[in-house]
């Protein structure tokens, strides 16, 4: 019998110690199933043979949250972790967590995280036997997987042939059709001429979807609803695909209106085995990217669940798949499903699958990469409870979900426990970089059923408090509380369909909230004068100090009796306050000229206006010209000085945080000056062009 791998030996020891330390009374309802799984592992692991490959040190060729995620499992197993980092990530969390860390170049990913040669060199220098690619970057790069193989380094992922076949969408559709997996009508041919693609779009019938042949994550993907917009959307998809995957080839598919996005987690091993770990619903998206995921998918009957899983396993076996993968389907209103693509890597949303199956999928990846068989048979994988994952992003939902960057001045999260996970790669004081994806964290919750999990999700979101940049937390609260979402009526057009309810403009703060904010400011600044006036939200608050320690606050024609004090808890300041006898508790943060209150009702921001004589910076563009919505690179410039433009005309394209943003003319006029060339870096809120309005527009504004 071959010797067991180092991973196997360490796993048995680690699991024995971990489970023996956990009193059974502390385990949530789903854990008895996990305990049975562990007992099965203990019984069989002693007899597991492997291919003799040892993994005692793994290099994580990624950054941020997923690098930290892999390191946590590696540490649990006694496997050393090696980090790589760009200059922008020198002080990042994943660097601090690793046993070793190596610099691999400048901030742009092309010169660091996408440099195969640099990463291979670090693996050799550190004597790492394996490389875990995480997701994004090189995770689905066939050339990188092949290079690892040539260098004798274990690539923790599928064989290069599977990445190739599934990474090229046209090839994958042919393989899936041959394997009996339903596919959507489309054009996946080699002729990439504009005319050919346009003709096939017309043959298929609008609306159609343009997709980058390589990659995923919504990059290089555009919906085209008419022939008139086809060319512009094609060019935009190609530019983004080239930037993200270094390949601008696309395919055309029929766009299924209001579909669901349902995906199945699969696992394969080197011994020809493959299993599915049930499905996830990832329908609710913006910019073709997932924002909230859940497992299992709501409303799916057991027989449909079984068909989905079996189709996904056929897909995996058709390409001799090894390791973690996800087979993505689109599903219509009658629960008919069609193969969309296969992601040959671990998915961002894998924790929801872990929560309902009681597994550690990164542990499985390491085991299988070491040559072991899949730890559980299909019959032994059971579904328990319901889980949600909410992705917390640095973005502004009210501004078309524009991603942002900046410092995390304050960051506090709900307490982690066996049914609540905080998956993140940042800490308070860190900065969300303009160079990478704007995801701050993933909040993952589990409960016995969907409604209980949804209640827990909303409770936990209210405890996730961030100051320093825009986030989507309030949007996620609106989304998770929407009646249609509660009912499980989800589809990929959910956000556009319910746009008004989900993206309500921020209402003026209630007078009671203004009283809370005023009291918080008074107590924080220790202002004890008998009477004074505050100005907030363009509302005057006349404050009178009463000798019993309370305050009388008059706002417009109403007077409030306010009493309270501050206290500290876990390095945070809280305001305990009573307004006209109604008591409340809120976390209080005062930053520059803004008061932030976080309570069970959500978050409130109250600005204290700066006197005009102190404000020296205007936020308006030059001569009405557009400003850079965020810091980024000017990818394309369409205009020059002297050009006349109409409102809505495209002026230039910016690339920032892995996304393409088209800057359009705000109104009719003439371009007087263009401030940036292609390839230049523009800072947030800087003017991009000098814009001379038409005379009629000038007269109207006077």
C-alpha positions in Angstrom: 0.0 0.0 0.0 1.4 3.4 -0.9 2.2 5.8 1.9 -0.6 8.2 2.8 0.2 11.8 1.7 1.2 14.4 4.2 -2.1 16.1 3.7 -4.0 12.9 4.6 -2.0 12.4 7.8 -2.4 16.0 8.9 -6.1 16.1 8.0 -6.9 13.1 10.2 -5.0 14.6 13.2 -6.5 18.0 12.7 -10.0 16.7 12.4 -9.7 14.5 15.4 -8.5 17.4 17.6 -11.0 19.8 16.2 -14.1 17.6 16.8 -13.0 16.3 20.2 -12.7 19.9 21.4 -16.3 20.8 20.4 -19.0 19.9 23.0 -22.0 18.4 21.3 -24.3 20.9 23.0 -22.6 23.8 21.2 -23.3 22.3 17.7 -26.2 23.9 15.7 -28.9 21.5 14.4 -27.0 20.8 11.1 -23.9 19.5 12.8 -25.0 15.9 13.6 -24.7 15.3 9.9 -21.2 16.8 9.9 -20.2 14.5 12.8 -21.4 11.5 10.9 -19.3 12.7 7.9 -16.2 13.0 10.2 -16.7 9.5 11.6 -16.9 8.1 8.1 -13.7 9.9 7.2 -11.9 8.6 10.3 -12.9 5.1 9.5 -11.8 5.2 5.8 -8.9 7.6 5.8 -6.6 5.0 7.3 -7.0 2.8 4.2 -6.9 5.6 1.6 -4.0 5.2 -0.9 -2.7 8.1 -2.9 -0.5 8.8 -5.9 2.3 9.6 -3.5 2.2 13.3 -4.0 2.9 15.3 -0.9 1.6 18.8 -0.2 3.2 20.4 2.9 3.4 23.9 1.4 1.0 25.7 -1.0 1.4 28.9 -2.8 -1.8 31.0 -3.2 -1.6 32.8 -6.6 -4.2 35.4 -5.6 -5.0 38.2 -3.2 -7.6 39.5 -0.7 -10.5 37.4 0.5 -9.9 34.2 -1.4 -6.2 34.1 -0.5 -7.2 34.4 3.2 -9.9 31.8 2.8 -7.4 29.2 1.4 -4.9 30.0 4.1 -7.4 29.3 6.9 -7.9 25.8 5.6 -4.2 25.3 5.0 -3.5 26.3 8.5 -6.2 24.0 9.9 -4.5 21.1 8.0 -1.0 22.0 9.0 0.0 23.0 5.5 2.2 26.0 5.2 1.0 28.9 3.0 3.0 31.2 0.7 1.5 34.5 -0.4 2.4 36.7 -3.4 1.6 40.4 -3.4 1.9 43.5 -5.6 3.3 46.8 -4.4 -0.3 47.9 -3.7 -0.9 45.0 -1.4 2.3 45.2 0.6 0.5 45.7 3.9 -2.6 43.6 3.1 -4.3 41.0 5.3 -3.3 38.0 3.1 0.3 39.0 3.3 0.1 39.1 7.1 -1.7 35.7 7.3 0.8 33.8 5.2 3.8 31.8 6.6 5.8 33.4 3.8 5.2 36.3 1.4 6.9 37.4 -1.8 6.6 40.6 -3.8 5.9 40.1 -7.5 5.8 43.6 -9.0 3.8 46.7 -9.5 0.1 47.2 -8.8 -1.3 46.5 -12.3 -2.3 42.8 -12.4 -0.7 42.3 -15.8 2.7 43.0 -14.1 2.0 41.0 -10.9 -0.9 38.6 -10.3 -1.2 37.7 -14.0 2.6 37.1 -14.4 2.9 33.3 -14.7 6.7 33.4 -14.8 7.0 35.4 -11.6 4.6 33.1 -9.7 6.3 30.0 -10.9 9.6 31.4 -9.7 8.2 32.1 -6.3 6.9 28.6 -6.1 10.4 27.3 -6.8 12.1 29.7 -4.4 9.8 28.8 -1.6 9.8 25.1 -2.4 6.0 25.0 -2.6 4.7 21.7 -4.0 1.4 23.1 -5.1 -0.3 26.3 -6.4 -3.9 27.2 -5.5 -5.1 29.9 -8.0 -8.2 31.0 -6.1 -10.7 32.6 -8.5 -10.1 35.2 -11.2 -6.5 36.1 -12.4 -4.9 32.8 -13.5 -7.5 30.3 -12.1 -8.9 29.4 -15.5 -5.7 29.9 -17.6 -4.9 26.8 -19.5 -1.3 28.0 -20.2 -0.7 28.5 -16.5 -2.0 25.0 -15.6 0.2 23.5 -18.3 3.2 25.5 -17.1 2.7 24.2 -13.6 2.6 20.7 -15.0 5.8 21.2 -16.9 7.6 22.5 -13.8 6.5 19.6 -11.7 4.2 21.8 -9.5 0.7 20.6 -8.6 -1.9 22.9 -10.0 -4.9 22.7 -7.6 -7.5 22.6 -10.3 -8.6 20.6 -13.3 -6.3 19.4 -16.0 -5.3 21.9 -18.7 -7.5 20.1 -21.3 -10.6 20.6 -19.2 -9.8 24.3 -18.7 -9.3 24.6 -22.5 -12.5 22.8 -23.4 -14.7 24.6 -20.9 -12.9 28.0 -21.1 -13.8 28.3 -24.8 -17.5 28.7 -24.7 -18.0 27.5 -28.3 -16.1 24.3 -27.7 -17.9 23.7 -24.4 -21.3 24.0 -26.0 -20.4 21.3 -28.5 -19.1 18.9 -25.8 -22.2 19.5 -23.6 -24.6 18.8 -26.5 -22.7 15.5 -27.3 -23.0 14.6 -23.6 -26.7 15.0 -23.5 -26.7 18.3 -21.6 -29.3 20.8 -22.9 -27.8 23.9 -24.6 -29.1 27.3 -25.8 -29.3 28.2 -29.5 -26.4 30.4 -30.6 -23.4 31.0 -32.9 -20.0 29.7 -31.6 -18.0 29.8 -34.8 -14.5 30.9 -35.7 -15.6 33.7 -38.1 -15.3 36.8 -35.9 -16.0 39.4 -38.6 -18.5 42.1 -37.6 -20.7 41.2 -40.6 -20.8 37.5 -39.7 -21.7 38.1 -36.1 -24.3 40.6 -37.0 -25.9 38.2 -39.5 -26.1 35.4 -36.9 -27.6 37.8 -34.3 -30.3 38.6 -36.9 -30.9 34.9 -37.6 -31.1 34.0 -33.9 -33.4 37.0 -33.3 -33.1 39.9 -30.9 -32.6 40.2 -28.0 -29.2 38.4 -28.1 -26.3 38.1 -25.7 -22.7 38.8 -26.8 -20.3 36.9 -24.6 -16.5 36.7 -24.5 -15.5 33.3 -25.6 -13.0 33.1 -22.6 -13.5 34.0 -19.0 -16.5 34.8 -16.9 -17.6 37.1 -14.1 -19.7 39.2 -16.5 -16.7 40.5 -18.3 -17.1 41.0 -22.0 -20.8 40.4 -21.8 -23.5 42.6 -23.3 -27.2 42.3 -24.0 -28.2 43.6 -27.4 -31.9 44.3 -27.8 -31.9 45.7 -31.4 -29.8 45.7 -34.6 -29.2 49.5 -34.2 -27.1 49.0 -31.0 -25.3 45.8 -32.1 -22.1 47.4 -33.3 -21.5 49.6 -30.3 -22.1 46.8 -27.9 -19.9 44.4 -29.9 -17.0 46.8 -29.7 -17.5 47.4 -26.0 -17.6 43.6 -25.3 -14.5 43.0 -27.3 -12.5 45.8 -25.5 -13.5 44.5 -22.1 -12.7 40.8 -23.1 -9.3 41.8 -24.4 -8.5 43.7 -21.2 -9.7 40.9 -18.9 -8.7 37.7 -20.8 -6.3 38.9 -23.6 -8.7 37.5 -26.1 -11.5 39.5 -27.8 -13.3 36.6 -29.5 -17.0 36.4 -28.8 -20.0 34.3 -29.3 -23.7 35.1 -29.9 -26.5 33.4 -28.0 -30.3 33.8 -27.8 -31.1 35.8 -24.7 -33.6 34.1 -22.5 -35.8 36.8 -21.0 -36.2 36.9 -17.2 -34.3 33.6 -16.7 -33.0 32.2 -13.4 -29.3 31.6 -13.0 -28.9 28.2 -11.3 -25.5 26.6 -10.9 -24.4 23.2 -9.6 -21.2 22.6 -7.5 -19.4 19.5 -8.8 -16.2 17.7 -7.8 -14.1 15.2 -9.6 -11.0 13.2 -8.7 -8.1 11.4 -10.5 -9.9 8.1 -10.1 -12.8 8.9 -12.5 -15.3 9.7 -9.7 -17.5 12.8 -9.8 -20.3 14.0 -7.5 -22.6 17.1 -7.2 -23.1 19.1 -4.0 -26.5 20.5 -5.0 -27.4 23.8 -6.6 -27.1 27.5 -5.8 -29.4 30.3 -7.1 -27.3 33.3 -8.3 -30.1 35.1 -10.2 -30.0 38.5 -8.6 -27.2 40.4 -10.4 -26.1 43.8 -11.5 -23.7 44.5 -14.3 -24.1 40.7 -15.1 -22.3 40.0 -11.8 -23.8 38.1 -8.8 -24.6 40.2 -5.7 -26.5 37.7 -3.5 -26.6 33.9 -3.7 -28.4 31.2 -1.9 -28.4 27.4 -1.6 -30.5 25.5 -2.3 -32.3 27.3 -5.1 -35.9 28.4 -3.9 -38.8 26.5 -5.3 -36.8 23.7 -6.9 -38.5 20.3 -6.6 -36.4 17.3 -5.6 -36.8 15.7 -9.0 -35.6 18.8 -10.8 -32.7 19.1 -8.3 -31.7 15.5 -9.1 -31.8 16.2 -12.9 -29.7 19.3 -12.5 -27.1 17.4 -10.4 -26.9 14.5 -12.8 -26.6 16.8 -15.8 -23.8 18.6 -14.1 -22.0 15.4 -13.4 -22.3 14.3 -17.0 -20.8 17.7 -18.0 -17.9 17.1 -15.6 -17.2 13.5 -16.7 -17.3 14.6 -20.4 -14.1 16.5 -19.9 -12.5 14.2 -17.3 -12.9 16.9 -14.7 -10.7 16.9 -11.5 -11.3 19.2 -8.5 -13.9 21.9 -7.8 -16.0 23.2 -10.6 -19.3 24.8 -11.2 -21.7 24.0 -14.1 -24.0 27.0 -14.7 -27.4 26.8 -16.2 -30.1 29.2 -17.2 -33.6 28.1 -16.1 -36.9 29.3 -17.5 -40.2 29.8 -15.7 -41.1 26.2 -16.2 -37.9 25.0 -14.7 -36.4 23.9 -18.0 -32.7 24.4 -17.8 -29.9 24.9 -20.4 -26.1 24.7 -20.1 -24.5 28.2 -20.0 -20.9 27.6 -19.1 -18.6 25.8 -16.7 -16.3 27.6 -14.3 -13.3 25.5 -13.9 -12.4 26.8 -10.5 -13.7 27.5 -7.0 -16.6 30.0 -7.1 -16.9 33.2 -5.1 -20.1 31.8 -3.6 -18.8 28.4 -2.6 -19.4 29.0 1.1 -23.2 28.6 0.8 -22.6 25.1 -0.5 -20.3 24.4 2.3 -22.9 25.6 4.8 -25.7 23.3 3.5 -23.5 20.2 3.0 -21.1 20.6 6.1 -18.0 20.4 3.9 -14.8 22.4 3.4 -14.4 22.5 -0.3 -10.9 23.9 -0.1 -10.0 20.9 2.0 -11.4 18.7 -0.7 -9.4 20.5 -3.3 -6.2 19.8 -1.4 -7.1 16.2 -0.8 -7.9 15.5 -4.4 -4.9 17.4 -5.7 -2.8 15.1 -3.5 -4.3 12.2 -5.3 -7.0 11.0 -2.9 -10.5 10.0 -3.8 -13.5 12.3 -3.2 -14.1 12.1 0.6 -17.9 11.3 0.3 -20.0 9.3 -2.1 -23.0 10.9 -3.8 -25.4 9.1 -1.3 -23.5 10.5 1.7 -23.7 14.1 0.6 -26.8 15.4 2.3 -28.6 18.8 2.1 -29.3 20.5 5.4 -31.0 23.9 5.9 -30.6 27.0 3.9 -27.7 29.5 3.4 -27.3 33.0 1.9 -24.2 34.9 0.8 -24.4 38.7 0.4 -21.4 40.3 -1.4 -20.5 43.6 0.2 -19.0 45.9 -2.4 -17.4 49.4 -2.4 -19.8 50.8 -4.9 -22.6 53.4 -5.2 -26.0 51.7 -6.0 -27.6 55.1 -6.6 -25.0 55.8 -9.3 -25.5 52.7 -11.5 -23.4 50.7 -9.0 -20.3 52.6 -9.8 -17.4 50.9 -8.0 -15.3 53.0 -5.7 -12.0 53.0 -3.9 -10.8 54.5 -0.7 -10.0 53.9 3.0 -12.0 51.8 5.4 -12.0 54.4 8.1 -14.4 52.4 10.3 -15.2 48.7 9.8 -17.1 46.6 12.2 -18.8 43.3 11.5 -21.3 40.9 13.1 -19.8 38.3 15.3 -18.8 35.1 13.5 -20.1 31.8 14.7 -20.8 28.3 13.2 -23.8 29.7 11.3 -22.3 33.2 10.4 -19.2 33.6 8.3 -17.3 36.8 7.4 -15.2 36.1 4.4 -12.9 39.1 3.9 -9.4 40.2 3.0 -9.5 43.7 4.6 -9.4 45.2 8.1 -10.2 48.6 9.5 -7.7 51.1 8.2 -7.0 49.2 4.9 -7.8 50.7 1.6 -10.0 49.3 -1.2 -7.6 49.6 -4.1 -8.6 51.1 -7.5 -6.5 48.3 -9.2 -8.6 45.3 -8.2 -12.2 44.1 -7.7 -14.1 46.3 -5.3 -15.5 43.5 -3.1 -15.0 44.1 0.5 -16.4 40.9 2.0 -18.9 38.1 1.8 -21.4 37.8 4.6 -22.6 34.1 4.8 -25.4 32.9 7.0 -27.1 29.5 7.6 -30.4 28.5 9.3 -32.7 25.6 9.3 -35.0 27.0 6.6 -35.0 29.8 4.0 -37.1 32.3 6.0 -35.0 31.9 9.1 -31.8 32.3 7.1 -33.2 35.4 5.5 -34.1 36.9 8.9 -30.5 36.2 10.0 -29.1 37.7 6.9 -30.9 41.0 7.4 -30.0 41.1 11.1 -26.3 40.5 10.3 -26.3 43.2 7.5 -27.4 45.8 10.0 -24.4 44.9 12.1 -22.0 45.4 9.1 -21.0 49.0 9.5 -18.5 50.8 7.2 -17.4 54.4 7.0 -15.1 55.9 4.5 -16.6 55.0 1.2 -19.9 54.1 -0.5 -21.1 50.5 0.0 -24.1 48.5 -1.1 -25.1 47.4 2.4 -28.3 49.4 2.6 -29.1 48.2 -1.0 -28.7 44.6 0.2 -31.0 45.3 3.1 -33.7 46.6 0.7 -33.2 43.7 -1.6 -33.3 41.0 1.1 -36.4 42.6 2.5 -38.3 42.9 -0.8 -41.6 40.9 -0.7 -40.8 39.2 -4.1 -37.3 38.2 -2.9 -38.8 36.9 0.3 -41.2 34.8 -1.8 -38.3 33.4 -3.8 -39.5 34.9 -7.0 -36.0 35.6 -8.3 -34.6 36.1 -11.8 -31.8 37.9 -13.6 -34.0 41.0 -14.2 -34.9 41.3 -10.6 -33.0 44.5 -9.9 -34.1 46.3 -13.1 -37.7 45.2 -12.5 -37.8 46.5 -8.9 -35.4 49.4 -9.5 -37.6 52.0 -7.8 -38.2 50.1 -4.6 -34.6 48.9 -4.3 -32.9 52.2 -5.1 -35.0 54.6 -3.2 -33.3 58.0 -2.9 -32.1 58.8 0.5 -34.9 60.4 2.5 -34.5 63.4 4.7 -33.6 62.2 8.2 -36.5 62.1 10.6 -36.5 64.8 13.2 -36.0 62.2 15.9 -32.8 61.1 14.1 -31.6 64.7 13.9 -32.1 64.9 17.7 -30.1 61.7 18.1 -27.3 63.1 15.9 -27.3 66.4 17.7 -27.1 64.7 21.1 -24.3 62.5 19.9 -22.3 65.5 18.6 -22.9 67.4 21.9 -21.7 64.5 24.1 -18.8 63.6 21.8 -17.6 67.2 21.7 -18.5 67.8 25.4 -20.4 71.0 24.5 -22.1 72.1 27.7 -23.3 75.7 26.9 -26.8 76.5 28.0 -28.2 77.4 24.5 -26.9 77.2 21.0 -28.0 76.3 17.4 -26.8 73.4 15.2 -27.3 73.2 11.5 -27.7 69.8 9.9 -29.4 68.7 6.6 -30.3 72.4 6.1 -32.4 72.3 9.2 -31.7 74.5 12.3 -31.7 72.7 15.6 -32.1 75.0 18.6 -30.7 73.3 21.6 -31.3 74.3 25.3 -29.5 72.6 28.1 -31.7 71.7 31.0 -30.2 71.5 34.5 -31.6 67.9 35.0 -29.1 66.8 32.3 -31.6 66.6 29.5 -31.8 68.8 26.4 -34.7 70.6 24.7 -34.4 70.6 21.0 -36.6 72.6 18.7 -36.7 71.7 15.0 -39.1 73.9 13.0 -42.3 74.0 15.0 -41.8 70.9 17.2 -39.9 70.6 20.5 -38.2 67.3 21.7 -37.0 66.3 25.1 -33.7 64.5 24.6 -31.7 62.6 27.2 -28.8 60.1 26.9 -25.2 59.2 27.2 -22.3 57.6 25.4 -20.6 54.3 26.3 -18.0 52.1 24.7 -18.3 48.5 23.7 -15.6 46.5 21.7 -13.7 49.6 20.7 -16.9 51.3 19.3 -18.8 54.3 20.7 -22.6 53.8 21.2 -25.3 56.4 21.9 -28.0 55.4 24.3 -30.7 58.0 23.8 -34.3 58.8 24.7 -36.3 61.2 22.4 -39.7 62.2 23.9 -39.6 59.0 26.0 -38.8 56.6 23.2 -35.4 54.9 23.9 -33.0 53.7 21.3 -29.4 52.5 20.8 -27.1 53.4 17.9 -23.5 53.1 17.1 -22.1 56.7 16.7 -19.2 57.7 14.4 -18.3 61.4 13.7 -16.0 61.8 10.8 -15.0 65.3 9.6 -18.4 66.9 8.9 -20.6 63.9 8.9 -22.4 62.1 11.7 -23.0 58.3 11.2 -25.7 56.5 13.2 -26.0 52.7 12.8 -29.0 51.1 14.5 -31.4 48.1 14.0 -33.4 50.3 11.5 -30.3 50.7 9.3 -27.8 53.5 8.8 -28.2 57.3 8.7 -25.7 59.9 7.5 -26.2 63.5 8.7 -24.0 66.2 7.2 -23.0 69.2 9.1 -22.6 71.9 6.4 -19.2 73.6 6.1 -19.3 77.4 6.0 -18.9 78.7 2.5 -15.7 80.6 3.4 -14.1 77.2 4.4 -15.0 75.4 1.2 -12.5 76.0 -1.5 -13.0 73.1 -3.9 -15.8 73.1 -6.4 -17.3 69.7 -7.5 -18.4 71.0 -10.8 -16.7 70.1 -14.0 -14.9 72.5 -16.3 -17.5 74.5 -18.3 -20.2 71.8 -17.6 -17.9 69.0 -18.8 -18.0 65.5 -17.3 -15.9 64.4 -14.3 -14.1 61.1 -13.9 -16.5 59.0 -11.9 -13.6 57.3 -10.2 -9.8 56.9 -10.5 -9.0 54.8 -13.6 -7.2 54.5 -16.9 -8.4 56.2 -20.1 -8.9 53.3 -22.5 -10.4 55.0 -25.5 -10.9 58.6 -26.6 -13.6 59.3 -29.2 -13.4 63.1 -29.5 -10.9 65.9 -30.1 -10.9 69.7 -29.6 -13.4 71.3 -32.0 -15.8 68.3 -32.3 -19.5 69.1 -31.9 -21.3 66.5 -29.8 -24.9 65.7 -28.9 -26.2 64.8 -25.4 -25.5 61.1 -24.8 -22.6 60.8 -27.3 -19.7 58.7 -26.1 -16.7 60.8 -25.3 -14.3 58.3 -23.9 -14.0 54.9 -22.2 -12.4 54.4 -18.7 -11.2 51.1 -17.2 -11.3 51.0 -13.5 -11.6 48.1 -11.0 -11.8 45.6 -13.8 -14.8 47.3 -15.3 -15.4 49.4 -18.4 -17.2 52.8 -18.1 -18.3 54.9 -21.0 -18.3 58.6 -20.4 -21.0 60.4 -22.3 -21.7 64.1 -23.2 -24.1 65.6 -20.6 -25.7 67.9 -23.3 -25.2 69.3 -26.8 -22.0 71.4 -27.2 -18.5 71.7 -28.6 -15.3 70.0 -27.2 -12.9 72.8 -26.4 -10.2 70.7 -24.9 -9.5 67.0 -24.1 -7.4 66.7 -20.9 -6.4 63.0 -21.2 -4.8 60.8 -23.8 -5.4 57.1 -24.2 -3.5 55.2 -21.5 -3.4 58.1 -19.1 -4.5 57.8 -15.5 -7.3 60.1 -14.4 -8.2 60.7 -10.7 -11.7 60.7 -9.4 -13.7 63.9 -9.9 -11.2 65.5 -12.2 -12.5 67.1 -15.4 -12.0 64.9 -18.5 -12.8 67.5 -21.2 -13.5 71.2 -21.4 -17.0 71.5 -22.7 -18.5 74.6 -24.4 -22.3 74.6 -24.3 -24.5 75.6 -27.2 -25.6 79.3 -27.0 -29.3 78.2 -26.5 -28.3 76.2 -23.5 -26.3 79.1 -22.0 -29.2 81.4 -22.3 -31.5 78.9 -20.7 -29.2 78.6 -17.7 -28.9 82.4 -17.2 
